[in-house]
């Protein structure tokens, strides 16, 4: 199982972990409401939408980095619009179907934003799963004996 998890991009793992943590914290407050089922279903639908959006964001960024600059900008703009259309259509579908609470679905979608702010927490979880991150030095130091 750990081999499968460590194959996932570390930043995506941290973002998805943050989204799930946000959903778990929000779920604790759902128990205080009267219509628990509708609020809970809406929340987790929103969390699912946020997780899919994060995956799509990672995928489109990964693809765009291999393109020339002009093509990358067009590619990213197109995929940003597609992602926002998906979110909008999903929220409208939740509101029209009345199967779940649209406000709690919106709260779940905002888990994507909350996860970005929880990076300091998810970084610790990522370190437990992946191990310590080793980054290359920002400035190359000259070797011994070379003039500066």
C-alpha positions as CSV (number, residue, x, y, z in Angstrom):
1,X,0.0,0.0,0.0
2,X,2.8,2.4,0.9
3,X,4.4,1.9,-2.5
4,X,1.1,3.0,-4.2
5,X,0.9,6.1,-2.1
6,X,4.5,7.1,-2.6
7,X,4.0,6.9,-6.4
8,X,1.5,9.8,-6.1
9,X,2.9,13.2,-6.5
10,X,3.8,14.5,-3.1
11,X,2.1,17.9,-3.5
12,X,-1.1,16.3,-4.8
13,X,-1.0,13.9,-1.8
14,X,-0.7,16.8,0.6
15,X,-3.6,18.7,-1.1
16,X,-5.9,15.7,-1.1
17,X,-5.0,14.9,2.5
18,X,-5.9,18.5,3.5
19,X,-9.2,18.2,1.6
20,X,-10.1,15.0,3.5
21,X,-9.1,16.6,6.9
22,X,-11.2,19.6,6.1
23,X,-14.2,17.3,5.4
24,X,-13.7,15.4,8.6
25,X,-13.6,18.6,10.7
26,X,-16.7,19.9,9.0
27,X,-18.5,16.6,9.5
28,X,-18.1,17.0,13.2
29,X,-20.2,20.2,13.0
30,X,-22.9,18.5,10.8
31,X,-23.9,16.4,13.8
32,X,-25.2,19.6,15.4
33,X,-27.7,20.3,12.6
34,X,-31.3,19.0,12.2
35,X,-31.1,17.6,8.7
36,X,-27.9,15.7,9.1
37,X,-28.3,13.5,6.0
38,X,-28.8,16.3,3.5
39,X,-26.0,18.4,5.0
40,X,-23.6,15.4,5.2
41,X,-24.3,14.2,1.7
42,X,-23.8,17.8,0.4
43,X,-20.6,18.2,2.3
44,X,-19.1,14.9,1.0
45,X,-20.3,15.6,-2.6
46,X,-18.4,18.9,-2.3
47,X,-15.3,17.2,-0.9
48,X,-15.4,14.7,-3.8
49,X,-15.7,17.6,-6.3
50,X,-12.8,19.3,-4.6
51,X,-10.7,16.2,-4.8
52,X,-11.4,15.7,-8.4
53,X,-10.7,19.4,-9.1
54,X,-7.3,19.0,-7.3
55,X,-6.5,16.0,-9.4
56,X,-7.5,17.8,-12.6
57,X,-5.4,20.8,-11.6
58,X,-2.3,18.7,-11.0
59,X,-2.9,16.8,-14.3
60,X,-3.3,19.9,-16.4
61,X,-0.3,21.7,-14.8
62,X,1.8,18.6,-15.4
63,X,0.8,18.5,-19.1
64,X,1.2,22.3,-19.6
65,X,4.8,22.2,-18.3
66,X,5.8,20.1,-21.4
67,X,4.3,22.7,-23.8
68,X,5.8,25.9,-25.3
69,X,4.8,29.0,-23.4
70,X,2.0,30.2,-25.6
71,X,0.4,26.8,-25.9
72,X,0.8,26.2,-22.2
73,X,-1.1,29.4,-21.4
74,X,-3.9,28.4,-23.8
75,X,-4.0,24.9,-22.4
76,X,-4.2,26.0,-18.8
77,X,-6.8,28.7,-19.5
78,X,-9.0,26.1,-21.3
79,X,-8.7,23.6,-18.5
80,X,-9.3,26.2,-15.8
81,X,-12.6,27.1,-17.6
82,X,-13.5,23.4,-17.9
83,X,-12.8,22.9,-14.2
84,X,-15.0,25.8,-13.1
85,X,-17.8,24.7,-15.5
86,X,-17.7,21.3,-13.9
87,X,-17.9,22.8,-10.4
88,X,-20.8,25.1,-11.5
89,X,-22.7,22.3,-13.2
90,X,-22.3,20.0,-10.2
91,X,-23.5,22.7,-7.8
92,X,-26.5,23.4,-10.0
93,X,-27.3,19.7,-10.2
94,X,-27.2,19.4,-6.4
95,X,-29.4,22.5,-6.0
96,X,-32.0,21.2,-8.6
97,X,-32.1,17.6,-7.4
98,X,-32.5,18.7,-3.7
99,X,-30.9,15.4,-2.8
100,X,-28.3,17.3,-0.7
101,X,-27.8,20.7,0.7
102,X,-26.1,23.0,-1.9
103,X,-24.6,25.2,0.8
104,X,-22.8,22.3,2.4
105,X,-21.7,21.1,-1.1
106,X,-20.2,24.6,-1.6
107,X,-18.5,24.3,1.8
108,X,-17.0,21.0,0.7
109,X,-15.7,22.5,-2.5
110,X,-14.1,25.2,-0.5
111,X,-12.1,22.4,1.1
112,X,-9.7,22.9,-1.9
113,X,-8.9,26.4,-0.7
114,X,-8.7,25.3,3.0
115,X,-6.3,22.5,2.1
116,X,-3.9,25.0,0.6
117,X,-3.9,26.9,3.8
118,X,-3.4,23.7,5.9
119,X,-0.2,23.0,4.1
120,X,1.8,23.2,7.4
121,X,-0.3,20.3,8.8
122,X,-0.4,18.2,5.7
123,X,3.4,18.6,5.2
124,X,3.9,16.7,8.5
125,X,1.6,13.9,7.3
126,X,3.5,13.8,4.0
127,X,6.8,13.5,5.8
128,X,5.5,10.5,7.7
129,X,4.4,8.8,4.5
130,X,7.2,9.9,2.1
131,X,10.1,10.5,4.5
132,X,12.0,13.8,4.8
133,X,12.1,15.8,1.6
134,X,15.5,16.5,0.3
135,X,15.7,19.6,-1.8
136,X,18.7,20.7,-3.9
137,X,20.5,23.8,-2.7
138,X,19.2,27.0,-4.1
139,X,22.6,28.4,-4.8
140,X,25.5,26.2,-6.0
141,X,28.5,26.6,-3.8
142,X,31.9,26.6,-5.6
143,X,34.1,23.6,-4.9
144,X,37.0,23.9,-2.6
145,X,40.1,25.6,-4.2
146,X,38.1,27.5,-6.8
147,X,38.2,31.2,-7.0
148,X,35.1,33.1,-6.2
